[in-house]
Amino acid sequence: MFIPKSFQQTDLNLLKDFVSQHPQATVIAHHVMEEDGAAMEASHIPMVWISEADNSYLLGHIAKVNPLSETKFLTLPWLIIFQNSGHYISPNWYPSKANTHKEVPTWNYQSVHITGRATLLADSNSLINIIFLLTTKFEAMQPMPWSLKDAPEKYIQGLCRAIVGIRIDISDVKAQFKLSQNKSKENKEGVILGLREIGSPEANEMANLINAQ
């Protein structure tokens, strides 16, 4: 991913928080084919970032029938992308446009690219652990959180036979937080005002992110 210096983000704690808040990942893998070049496959799944003393990794799961569960995709590193919804930025929001007319439309966003080797996990203990981690995270906001104990054990075991766990051992993390950092204070304030006037949840979120810079 090309990242202009003004948009580069390297604070790992901040990036972990971002992944926690935007857990749906785009998972991309490819493998080399002798006759037809290369084949690529992608899926969209929630993942959690686990940090331990000696390493960090991502966990998630896919359906066993998903092509990504084929071992041929394990020969090369995978790319995992987390991003927010972002927002359109109109040049009309820049006060400087009235004087110079040297402004154009753009799109503000945050994106984290994680690269790492994948391991497929098929044993029951690993799958139950992944399901536990995901459901514990996402059910936390419920007044009566669902847990694995709420479903019959044999039912859960049957579902586990239909999925494959994915572990990505993180080897590289790159992040771009494009939040109008390259604009003047006056133009940033204009963008924030324009977003506030739209008033949608996405617009207000982007306004807050820019204001926090």
Biotite code that builds the C-alpha atoms (Angstrom):
import biotite.structure as struc

atoms = struc.array([
    struc.Atom([0.000, 0.000, 0.000], chain_id="A", res_id=1, res_name="MET", atom_name="CA", element="C"),
    struc.Atom([1.353, 3.409, -0.981], chain_id="A", res_id=2, res_name="PHE", atom_name="CA", element="C"),
    struc.Atom([1.235, 5.725, 2.046], chain_id="A", res_id=3, res_name="ILE", atom_name="CA", element="C"),
    struc.Atom([2.124, 9.439, 1.858], chain_id="A", res_id=4, res_name="PRO", atom_name="CA", element="C"),
    struc.Atom([4.161, 10.369, 4.933], chain_id="A", res_id=5, res_name="LYS", atom_name="CA", element="C"),
    struc.Atom([1.527, 12.751, 6.304], chain_id="A", res_id=6, res_name="SER", atom_name="CA", element="C"),
    struc.Atom([-1.036, 9.925, 6.413], chain_id="A", res_id=7, res_name="PHE", atom_name="CA", element="C"),
    struc.Atom([1.212, 7.207, 7.841], chain_id="A", res_id=8, res_name="GLN", atom_name="CA", element="C"),
    struc.Atom([0.177, 5.713, 11.188], chain_id="A", res_id=9, res_name="GLN", atom_name="CA", element="C"),
    struc.Atom([2.592, 3.476, 13.122], chain_id="A", res_id=10, res_name="THR", atom_name="CA", element="C"),
    struc.Atom([1.217, 3.460, 16.676], chain_id="A", res_id=11, res_name="ASP", atom_name="CA", element="C"),
    struc.Atom([0.505, -0.262, 17.203], chain_id="A", res_id=12, res_name="LEU", atom_name="CA", element="C"),
    struc.Atom([-1.787, 0.315, 20.171], chain_id="A", res_id=13, res_name="ASN", atom_name="CA", element="C"),
    struc.Atom([-3.850, 2.719, 18.093], chain_id="A", res_id=14, res_name="LEU", atom_name="CA", element="C"),
    struc.Atom([-3.963, 0.217, 15.226], chain_id="A", res_id=15, res_name="LEU", atom_name="CA", element="C"),
    struc.Atom([-5.078, -2.596, 17.533], chain_id="A", res_id=16, res_name="LYS", atom_name="CA", element="C"),
    struc.Atom([-7.890, -0.373, 18.802], chain_id="A", res_id=17, res_name="ASP", atom_name="CA", element="C"),
    struc.Atom([-8.867, 0.415, 15.215], chain_id="A", res_id=18, res_name="PHE", atom_name="CA", element="C"),
    struc.Atom([-9.038, -3.289, 14.308], chain_id="A", res_id=19, res_name="VAL", atom_name="CA", element="C"),
    struc.Atom([-11.103, -3.933, 17.431], chain_id="A", res_id=20, res_name="SER", atom_name="CA", element="C"),
    struc.Atom([-13.554, -1.211, 16.397], chain_id="A", res_id=21, res_name="GLN", atom_name="CA", element="C"),
    struc.Atom([-13.633, -2.290, 12.717], chain_id="A", res_id=22, res_name="HIS", atom_name="CA", element="C"),
    struc.Atom([-13.279, -6.080, 12.933], chain_id="A", res_id=23, res_name="PRO", atom_name="CA", element="C"),
    struc.Atom([-14.640, -7.077, 9.533], chain_id="A", res_id=24, res_name="GLN", atom_name="CA", element="C"),
    struc.Atom([-11.585, -8.053, 7.507], chain_id="A", res_id=25, res_name="ALA", atom_name="CA", element="C"),
    struc.Atom([-11.052, -8.477, 3.806], chain_id="A", res_id=26, res_name="THR", atom_name="CA", element="C"),
    struc.Atom([-8.902, -11.604, 3.619], chain_id="A", res_id=27, res_name="VAL", atom_name="CA", element="C"),
    struc.Atom([-6.875, -11.986, 0.416], chain_id="A", res_id=28, res_name="ILE", atom_name="CA", element="C"),
    struc.Atom([-4.735, -14.956, -0.592], chain_id="A", res_id=29, res_name="ALA", atom_name="CA", element="C"),
    struc.Atom([-3.208, -16.211, -3.819], chain_id="A", res_id=30, res_name="HIS", atom_name="CA", element="C"),
    struc.Atom([-1.179, -19.093, -5.129], chain_id="A", res_id=31, res_name="HIS", atom_name="CA", element="C"),
    struc.Atom([0.972, -19.659, -8.187], chain_id="A", res_id=32, res_name="VAL", atom_name="CA", element="C"),
    struc.Atom([-0.383, -21.904, -10.931], chain_id="A", res_id=33, res_name="MET", atom_name="CA", element="C"),
    struc.Atom([2.000, -23.548, -13.387], chain_id="A", res_id=34, res_name="GLU", atom_name="CA", element="C"),
    struc.Atom([-0.173, -23.032, -16.470], chain_id="A", res_id=35, res_name="GLU", atom_name="CA", element="C"),
    struc.Atom([-2.379, -20.011, -15.797], chain_id="A", res_id=36, res_name="ASP", atom_name="CA", element="C"),
    struc.Atom([-0.146, -17.746, -13.721], chain_id="A", res_id=37, res_name="GLY", atom_name="CA", element="C"),
    struc.Atom([-1.749, -17.051, -10.347], chain_id="A", res_id=38, res_name="ALA", atom_name="CA", element="C"),
    struc.Atom([-5.139, -17.533, -8.727], chain_id="A", res_id=39, res_name="ALA", atom_name="CA", element="C"),
    struc.Atom([-6.545, -15.138, -6.131], chain_id="A", res_id=40, res_name="MET", atom_name="CA", element="C"),
    struc.Atom([-9.290, -15.607, -3.565], chain_id="A", res_id=41, res_name="GLU", atom_name="CA", element="C"),
    struc.Atom([-10.874, -13.222, -1.048], chain_id="A", res_id=42, res_name="ALA", atom_name="CA", element="C"),
    struc.Atom([-13.407, -13.401, 1.780], chain_id="A", res_id=43, res_name="SER", atom_name="CA", element="C"),
    struc.Atom([-14.925, -10.995, 4.290], chain_id="A", res_id=44, res_name="HIS", atom_name="CA", element="C"),
    struc.Atom([-14.910, -12.241, 7.883], chain_id="A", res_id=45, res_name="ILE", atom_name="CA", element="C"),
    struc.Atom([-14.652, -10.805, 11.407], chain_id="A", res_id=46, res_name="PRO", atom_name="CA", element="C"),
    struc.Atom([-11.269, -11.309, 13.045], chain_id="A", res_id=47, res_name="MET", atom_name="CA", element="C"),
    struc.Atom([-9.666, -10.571, 16.402], chain_id="A", res_id=48, res_name="VAL", atom_name="CA", element="C"),
    struc.Atom([-6.097, -9.383, 17.002], chain_id="A", res_id=49, res_name="TRP", atom_name="CA", element="C"),
    struc.Atom([-4.339, -11.365, 19.734], chain_id="A", res_id=50, res_name="ILE", atom_name="CA", element="C"),
    struc.Atom([-1.112, -10.036, 21.276], chain_id="A", res_id=51, res_name="SER", atom_name="CA", element="C"),
    struc.Atom([1.162, -12.273, 23.312], chain_id="A", res_id=52, res_name="GLU", atom_name="CA", element="C"),
    struc.Atom([4.628, -11.752, 24.749], chain_id="A", res_id=53, res_name="ALA", atom_name="CA", element="C"),
    struc.Atom([6.474, -13.169, 21.762], chain_id="A", res_id=54, res_name="ASP", atom_name="CA", element="C"),
    struc.Atom([4.096, -12.704, 18.839], chain_id="A", res_id=55, res_name="ASN", atom_name="CA", element="C"),
    struc.Atom([0.835, -11.265, 17.536], chain_id="A", res_id=56, res_name="SER", atom_name="CA", element="C"),
    struc.Atom([-1.731, -12.958, 15.352], chain_id="A", res_id=57, res_name="TYR", atom_name="CA", element="C"),
    struc.Atom([-5.245, -12.691, 13.953], chain_id="A", res_id=58, res_name="LEU", atom_name="CA", element="C"),
    struc.Atom([-7.956, -15.299, 14.448], chain_id="A", res_id=59, res_name="LEU", atom_name="CA", element="C"),
    struc.Atom([-11.154, -15.953, 12.514], chain_id="A", res_id=60, res_name="GLY", atom_name="CA", element="C"),
    struc.Atom([-12.982, -18.749, 10.740], chain_id="A", res_id=61, res_name="HIS", atom_name="CA", element="C"),
    struc.Atom([-14.472, -19.570, 7.346], chain_id="A", res_id=62, res_name="ILE", atom_name="CA", element="C"),
    struc.Atom([-16.754, -22.242, 5.934], chain_id="A", res_id=63, res_name="ALA", atom_name="CA", element="C"),
    struc.Atom([-14.950, -25.473, 5.141], chain_id="A", res_id=64, res_name="LYS", atom_name="CA", element="C"),
    struc.Atom([-16.253, -25.231, 1.552], chain_id="A", res_id=65, res_name="VAL", atom_name="CA", element="C"),
    struc.Atom([-14.610, -21.807, 1.128], chain_id="A", res_id=66, res_name="ASN", atom_name="CA", element="C"),
    struc.Atom([-11.740, -22.064, -1.404], chain_id="A", res_id=67, res_name="PRO", atom_name="CA", element="C"),
    struc.Atom([-9.465, -20.355, 1.138], chain_id="A", res_id=68, res_name="LEU", atom_name="CA", element="C"),
    struc.Atom([-9.561, -23.563, 3.173], chain_id="A", res_id=69, res_name="SER", atom_name="CA", element="C"),
    struc.Atom([-7.484, -25.291, 0.485], chain_id="A", res_id=70, res_name="GLU", atom_name="CA", element="C"),
    struc.Atom([-3.867, -25.836, 1.527], chain_id="A", res_id=71, res_name="THR", atom_name="CA", element="C"),
    struc.Atom([-2.539, -24.521, -1.796], chain_id="A", res_id=72, res_name="LYS", atom_name="CA", element="C"),
    struc.Atom([-3.170, -20.989, -0.494], chain_id="A", res_id=73, res_name="PHE", atom_name="CA", element="C"),
    struc.Atom([-0.784, -21.530, 2.429], chain_id="A", res_id=74, res_name="LEU", atom_name="CA", element="C"),
    struc.Atom([2.414, -21.296, 0.386], chain_id="A", res_id=75, res_name="THR", atom_name="CA", element="C"),
    struc.Atom([2.418, -17.476, 0.236], chain_id="A", res_id=76, res_name="LEU", atom_name="CA", element="C"),
    struc.Atom([1.636, -14.740, 2.803], chain_id="A", res_id=77, res_name="PRO", atom_name="CA", element="C"),
    struc.Atom([-1.931, -13.478, 3.116], chain_id="A", res_id=78, res_name="TRP", atom_name="CA", element="C"),
    struc.Atom([-3.074, -9.851, 3.117], chain_id="A", res_id=79, res_name="LEU", atom_name="CA", element="C"),
    struc.Atom([-5.713, -8.819, 5.653], chain_id="A", res_id=80, res_name="ILE", atom_name="CA", element="C"),
    struc.Atom([-7.380, -5.405, 5.301], chain_id="A", res_id=81, res_name="ILE", atom_name="CA", element="C"),
    struc.Atom([-9.374, -3.552, 7.950], chain_id="A", res_id=82, res_name="PHE", atom_name="CA", element="C"),
    struc.Atom([-10.967, -0.193, 7.114], chain_id="A", res_id=83, res_name="GLN", atom_name="CA", element="C"),
    struc.Atom([-13.666, 2.221, 8.149], chain_id="A", res_id=84, res_name="ASN", atom_name="CA", element="C"),
    struc.Atom([-16.423, 3.501, 5.873], chain_id="A", res_id=85, res_name="SER", atom_name="CA", element="C"),
    struc.Atom([-14.558, 6.727, 5.094], chain_id="A", res_id=86, res_name="GLY", atom_name="CA", element="C"),
    struc.Atom([-16.277, 9.781, 3.632], chain_id="A", res_id=87, res_name="HIS", atom_name="CA", element="C"),
    struc.Atom([-16.327, 11.981, 0.531], chain_id="A", res_id=88, res_name="TYR", atom_name="CA", element="C"),
    struc.Atom([-14.700, 15.403, 0.961], chain_id="A", res_id=89, res_name="ILE", atom_name="CA", element="C"),
    struc.Atom([-16.031, 18.194, -1.251], chain_id="A", res_id=90, res_name="SER", atom_name="CA", element="C"),
    struc.Atom([-13.647, 20.936, -2.460], chain_id="A", res_id=91, res_name="PRO", atom_name="CA", element="C"),
    struc.Atom([-16.465, 23.392, -1.766], chain_id="A", res_id=92, res_name="ASN", atom_name="CA", element="C"),
    struc.Atom([-15.750, 22.963, 1.943], chain_id="A", res_id=93, res_name="TRP", atom_name="CA", element="C"),
    struc.Atom([-12.259, 24.491, 1.664], chain_id="A", res_id=94, res_name="TYR", atom_name="CA", element="C"),
    struc.Atom([-12.318, 28.262, 2.307], chain_id="A", res_id=95, res_name="PRO", atom_name="CA", element="C"),
    struc.Atom([-9.175, 28.588, 0.163], chain_id="A", res_id=96, res_name="SER", atom_name="CA", element="C"),
    struc.Atom([-11.121, 27.417, -2.901], chain_id="A", res_id=97, res_name="LYS", atom_name="CA", element="C"),
    struc.Atom([-12.844, 30.794, -3.136], chain_id="A", res_id=98, res_name="ALA", atom_name="CA", element="C"),
    struc.Atom([-9.454, 32.461, -3.664], chain_id="A", res_id=99, res_name="ASN", atom_name="CA", element="C"),
    struc.Atom([-7.315, 29.956, -5.550], chain_id="A", res_id=100, res_name="THR", atom_name="CA", element="C"),
    struc.Atom([-9.778, 27.418, -7.028], chain_id="A", res_id=101, res_name="HIS", atom_name="CA", element="C"),
    struc.Atom([-6.913, 24.939, -6.579], chain_id="A", res_id=102, res_name="LYS", atom_name="CA", element="C"),
    struc.Atom([-8.847, 22.267, -4.703], chain_id="A", res_id=103, res_name="GLU", atom_name="CA", element="C"),
    struc.Atom([-10.371, 19.010, -5.930], chain_id="A", res_id=104, res_name="VAL", atom_name="CA", element="C"),
    struc.Atom([-12.636, 16.294, -4.479], chain_id="A", res_id=105, res_name="PRO", atom_name="CA", element="C"),
    struc.Atom([-11.076, 13.579, -2.344], chain_id="A", res_id=106, res_name="THR", atom_name="CA", element="C"),
    struc.Atom([-11.963, 10.721, -0.023], chain_id="A", res_id=107, res_name="TRP", atom_name="CA", element="C"),
    struc.Atom([-10.867, 10.480, 3.615], chain_id="A", res_id=108, res_name="ASN", atom_name="CA", element="C"),
    struc.Atom([-10.496, 7.058, 5.215], chain_id="A", res_id=109, res_name="TYR", atom_name="CA", element="C"),
    struc.Atom([-8.577, 4.820, 7.584], chain_id="A", res_id=110, res_name="GLN", atom_name="CA", element="C"),
    struc.Atom([-7.112, 1.505, 6.456], chain_id="A", res_id=111, res_name="SER", atom_name="CA", element="C"),
    struc.Atom([-4.866, -1.084, 8.101], chain_id="A", res_id=112, res_name="VAL", atom_name="CA", element="C"),
    struc.Atom([-3.051, -3.708, 6.000], chain_id="A", res_id=113, res_name="HIS", atom_name="CA", element="C"),
    struc.Atom([-1.689, -6.751, 7.821], chain_id="A", res_id=114, res_name="ILE", atom_name="CA", element="C"),
    struc.Atom([0.515, -9.351, 6.158], chain_id="A", res_id=115, res_name="THR", atom_name="CA", element="C"),
    struc.Atom([1.291, -12.767, 7.568], chain_id="A", res_id=116, res_name="GLY", atom_name="CA", element="C"),
    struc.Atom([1.475, -16.499, 7.078], chain_id="A", res_id=117, res_name="ARG", atom_name="CA", element="C"),
    struc.Atom([-1.779, -18.388, 7.463], chain_id="A", res_id=118, res_name="ALA", atom_name="CA", element="C"),
    struc.Atom([-2.421, -21.582, 9.380], chain_id="A", res_id=119, res_name="THR", atom_name="CA", element="C"),
    struc.Atom([-5.657, -23.548, 9.020], chain_id="A", res_id=120, res_name="LEU", atom_name="CA", element="C"),
    struc.Atom([-7.082, -24.857, 12.293], chain_id="A", res_id=121, res_name="LEU", atom_name="CA", element="C"),
    struc.Atom([-9.434, -27.834, 12.209], chain_id="A", res_id=122, res_name="ALA", atom_name="CA", element="C"),
    struc.Atom([-9.196, -29.282, 15.718], chain_id="A", res_id=123, res_name="ASP", atom_name="CA", element="C"),
    struc.Atom([-12.176, -28.844, 18.010], chain_id="A", res_id=124, res_name="SER", atom_name="CA", element="C"),
    struc.Atom([-10.324, -26.979, 20.773], chain_id="A", res_id=125, res_name="ASN", atom_name="CA", element="C"),
    struc.Atom([-9.000, -24.328, 18.381], chain_id="A", res_id=126, res_name="SER", atom_name="CA", element="C"),
    struc.Atom([-12.395, -23.817, 16.751], chain_id="A", res_id=127, res_name="LEU", atom_name="CA", element="C"),
    struc.Atom([-14.216, -23.550, 20.078], chain_id="A", res_id=128, res_name="ILE", atom_name="CA", element="C"),
    struc.Atom([-11.621, -21.010, 21.240], chain_id="A", res_id=129, res_name="ASN", atom_name="CA", element="C"),
    struc.Atom([-12.095, -18.878, 18.113], chain_id="A", res_id=130, res_name="ILE", atom_name="CA", element="C"),
    struc.Atom([-15.886, -18.977, 18.445], chain_id="A", res_id=131, res_name="ILE", atom_name="CA", element="C"),
    struc.Atom([-15.577, -18.101, 22.138], chain_id="A", res_id=132, res_name="PHE", atom_name="CA", element="C"),
    struc.Atom([-13.310, -15.108, 21.444], chain_id="A", res_id=133, res_name="LEU", atom_name="CA", element="C"),
    struc.Atom([-15.536, -13.748, 18.669], chain_id="A", res_id=134, res_name="LEU", atom_name="CA", element="C"),
    struc.Atom([-18.848, -14.216, 20.459], chain_id="A", res_id=135, res_name="THR", atom_name="CA", element="C"),
    struc.Atom([-17.501, -12.864, 23.745], chain_id="A", res_id=136, res_name="THR", atom_name="CA", element="C"),
    struc.Atom([-16.379, -9.710, 21.943], chain_id="A", res_id=137, res_name="LYS", atom_name="CA", element="C"),
    struc.Atom([-19.548, -9.107, 19.935], chain_id="A", res_id=138, res_name="PHE", atom_name="CA", element="C"),
    struc.Atom([-22.072, -10.238, 22.553], chain_id="A", res_id=139, res_name="GLU", atom_name="CA", element="C"),
    struc.Atom([-20.580, -7.934, 25.187], chain_id="A", res_id=140, res_name="ALA", atom_name="CA", element="C"),
    struc.Atom([-23.016, -5.163, 24.212], chain_id="A", res_id=141, res_name="MET", atom_name="CA", element="C"),
    struc.Atom([-26.080, -7.382, 24.695], chain_id="A", res_id=142, res_name="GLN", atom_name="CA", element="C"),
    struc.Atom([-28.107, -7.166, 27.934], chain_id="A", res_id=143, res_name="PRO", atom_name="CA", element="C"),
    struc.Atom([-28.035, -10.975, 28.133], chain_id="A", res_id=144, res_name="MET", atom_name="CA", element="C"),
    struc.Atom([-24.948, -12.086, 26.165], chain_id="A", res_id=145, res_name="PRO", atom_name="CA", element="C"),
    struc.Atom([-25.210, -15.360, 24.271], chain_id="A", res_id=146, res_name="TRP", atom_name="CA", element="C"),
    struc.Atom([-22.586, -17.966, 25.096], chain_id="A", res_id=147, res_name="SER", atom_name="CA", element="C"),
    struc.Atom([-21.600, -21.370, 23.768], chain_id="A", res_id=148, res_name="LEU", atom_name="CA", element="C"),
    struc.Atom([-23.370, -22.972, 26.723], chain_id="A", res_id=149, res_name="LYS", atom_name="CA", element="C"),
    struc.Atom([-26.694, -21.639, 25.406], chain_id="A", res_id=150, res_name="ASP", atom_name="CA", element="C"),
    struc.Atom([-26.659, -24.155, 22.536], chain_id="A", res_id=151, res_name="ALA", atom_name="CA", element="C"),
    struc.Atom([-26.577, -27.975, 22.720], chain_id="A", res_id=152, res_name="PRO", atom_name="CA", element="C"),
    struc.Atom([-23.016, -29.309, 22.714], chain_id="A", res_id=153, res_name="GLU", atom_name="CA", element="C"),
    struc.Atom([-23.678, -31.712, 19.836], chain_id="A", res_id=154, res_name="LYS", atom_name="CA", element="C"),
    struc.Atom([-25.166, -28.865, 17.798], chain_id="A", res_id=155, res_name="TYR", atom_name="CA", element="C"),
    struc.Atom([-22.010, -26.776, 18.271], chain_id="A", res_id=156, res_name="ILE", atom_name="CA", element="C"),
    struc.Atom([-19.852, -29.785, 17.429], chain_id="A", res_id=157, res_name="GLN", atom_name="CA", element="C"),
    struc.Atom([-21.798, -30.255, 14.202], chain_id="A", res_id=158, res_name="GLY", atom_name="CA", element="C"),
    struc.Atom([-21.301, -26.621, 13.230], chain_id="A", res_id=159, res_name="LEU", atom_name="CA", element="C"),
    struc.Atom([-17.583, -26.885, 13.991], chain_id="A", res_id=160, res_name="CYS", atom_name="CA", element="C"),
    struc.Atom([-17.291, -29.701, 11.479], chain_id="A", res_id=161, res_name="ARG", atom_name="CA", element="C"),
    struc.Atom([-18.446, -27.252, 8.801], chain_id="A", res_id=162, res_name="ALA", atom_name="CA", element="C"),
    struc.Atom([-15.865, -24.533, 9.489], chain_id="A", res_id=163, res_name="ILE", atom_name="CA", element="C"),
    struc.Atom([-12.105, -24.043, 9.451], chain_id="A", res_id=164, res_name="VAL", atom_name="CA", element="C"),
    struc.Atom([-10.218, -21.709, 11.754], chain_id="A", res_id=165, res_name="GLY", atom_name="CA", element="C"),
    struc.Atom([-7.690, -19.228, 10.381], chain_id="A", res_id=166, res_name="ILE", atom_name="CA", element="C"),
    struc.Atom([-4.649, -17.947, 12.226], chain_id="A", res_id=167, res_name="ARG", atom_name="CA", element="C"),
    struc.Atom([-2.525, -15.213, 10.645], chain_id="A", res_id=168, res_name="ILE", atom_name="CA", element="C"),
    struc.Atom([0.878, -14.785, 12.285], chain_id="A", res_id=169, res_name="ASP", atom_name="CA", element="C"),
    struc.Atom([1.547, -11.097, 11.762], chain_id="A", res_id=170, res_name="ILE", atom_name="CA", element="C"),
    struc.Atom([4.786, -10.236, 9.982], chain_id="A", res_id=171, res_name="SER", atom_name="CA", element="C"),
    struc.Atom([4.027, -6.691, 8.803], chain_id="A", res_id=172, res_name="ASP", atom_name="CA", element="C"),
    struc.Atom([1.527, -3.935, 9.580], chain_id="A", res_id=173, res_name="VAL", atom_name="CA", element="C"),
    struc.Atom([0.978, -0.834, 7.448], chain_id="A", res_id=174, res_name="LYS", atom_name="CA", element="C"),
    struc.Atom([-1.672, 1.795, 8.061], chain_id="A", res_id=175, res_name="ALA", atom_name="CA", element="C"),
    struc.Atom([-2.944, 4.889, 6.319], chain_id="A", res_id=176, res_name="GLN", atom_name="CA", element="C"),
    struc.Atom([-5.169, 7.322, 8.205], chain_id="A", res_id=177, res_name="PHE", atom_name="CA", element="C"),
    struc.Atom([-6.075, 9.954, 5.607], chain_id="A", res_id=178, res_name="LYS", atom_name="CA", element="C"),
    struc.Atom([-7.785, 12.626, 7.696], chain_id="A", res_id=179, res_name="LEU", atom_name="CA", element="C"),
    struc.Atom([-6.965, 15.942, 5.991], chain_id="A", res_id=180, res_name="SER", atom_name="CA", element="C"),
    struc.Atom([-3.604, 16.201, 7.798], chain_id="A", res_id=181, res_name="GLN", atom_name="CA", element="C"),
    struc.Atom([-2.135, 17.870, 4.698], chain_id="A", res_id=182, res_name="ASN", atom_name="CA", element="C"),
    struc.Atom([-4.625, 20.741, 4.811], chain_id="A", res_id=183, res_name="LYS", atom_name="CA", element="C"),
    struc.Atom([-4.399, 24.087, 6.581], chain_id="A", res_id=184, res_name="SER", atom_name="CA", element="C"),
    struc.Atom([-6.202, 24.661, 9.878], chain_id="A", res_id=185, res_name="LYS", atom_name="CA", element="C"),
    struc.Atom([-8.733, 26.850, 8.084], chain_id="A", res_id=186, res_name="GLU", atom_name="CA", element="C"),
    struc.Atom([-9.466, 24.227, 5.451], chain_id="A", res_id=187, res_name="ASN", atom_name="CA", element="C"),
    struc.Atom([-9.742, 21.462, 8.069], chain_id="A", res_id=188, res_name="LYS", atom_name="CA", element="C"),
    struc.Atom([-12.314, 23.540, 9.921], chain_id="A", res_id=189, res_name="GLU", atom_name="CA", element="C"),
    struc.Atom([-14.195, 23.981, 6.653], chain_id="A", res_id=190, res_name="GLY", atom_name="CA", element="C"),
    struc.Atom([-14.242, 20.227, 6.084], chain_id="A", res_id=191, res_name="VAL", atom_name="CA", element="C"),
    struc.Atom([-15.480, 19.591, 9.621], chain_id="A", res_id=192, res_name="ILE", atom_name="CA", element="C"),
    struc.Atom([-18.260, 22.141, 9.132], chain_id="A", res_id=193, res_name="LEU", atom_name="CA", element="C"),
    struc.Atom([-19.278, 20.556, 5.821], chain_id="A", res_id=194, res_name="GLY", atom_name="CA", element="C"),
    struc.Atom([-19.418, 17.111, 7.388], chain_id="A", res_id=195, res_name="LEU", atom_name="CA", element="C"),
    struc.Atom([-21.426, 18.401, 10.361], chain_id="A", res_id=196, res_name="ARG", atom_name="CA", element="C"),
    struc.Atom([-23.957, 19.892, 7.959], chain_id="A", res_id=197, res_name="GLU", atom_name="CA", element="C"),
    struc.Atom([-24.461, 16.472, 6.366], chain_id="A", res_id=198, res_name="ILE", atom_name="CA", element="C"),
    struc.Atom([-25.009, 15.080, 9.841], chain_id="A", res_id=199, res_name="GLY", atom_name="CA", element="C"),
    struc.Atom([-25.021, 11.361, 9.038], chain_id="A", res_id=200, res_name="SER", atom_name="CA", element="C"),
    struc.Atom([-23.295, 8.960, 11.467], chain_id="A", res_id=201, res_name="PRO", atom_name="CA", element="C"),
    struc.Atom([-20.492, 8.442, 8.935], chain_id="A", res_id=202, res_name="GLU", atom_name="CA", element="C"),
    struc.Atom([-20.058, 12.184, 8.384], chain_id="A", res_id=203, res_name="ALA", atom_name="CA", element="C"),
    struc.Atom([-20.009, 12.930, 12.104], chain_id="A", res_id=204, res_name="ASN", atom_name="CA", element="C"),
    struc.Atom([-17.502, 10.146, 12.714], chain_id="A", res_id=205, res_name="GLU", atom_name="CA", element="C"),
    struc.Atom([-15.182, 11.569, 10.059], chain_id="A", res_id=206, res_name="MET", atom_name="CA", element="C"),
    struc.Atom([-15.593, 15.091, 11.464], chain_id="A", res_id=207, res_name="ALA", atom_name="CA", element="C"),
    struc.Atom([-14.593, 13.797, 14.902], chain_id="A", res_id=208, res_name="ASN", atom_name="CA", element="C"),
    struc.Atom([-11.548, 12.015, 13.486], chain_id="A", res_id=209, res_name="LEU", atom_name="CA", element="C"),
    struc.Atom([-10.352, 15.135, 11.652], chain_id="A", res_id=210, res_name="ILE", atom_name="CA", element="C"),
    struc.Atom([-10.993, 17.313, 14.692], chain_id="A", res_id=211, res_name="ASN", atom_name="CA", element="C"),
    struc.Atom([-8.852, 14.984, 16.810], chain_id="A", res_id=212, res_name="ALA", atom_name="CA", element="C"),
    struc.Atom([-5.775, 15.479, 14.613], chain_id="A", res_id=213, res_name="GLN", atom_name="CA", element="C"),
])
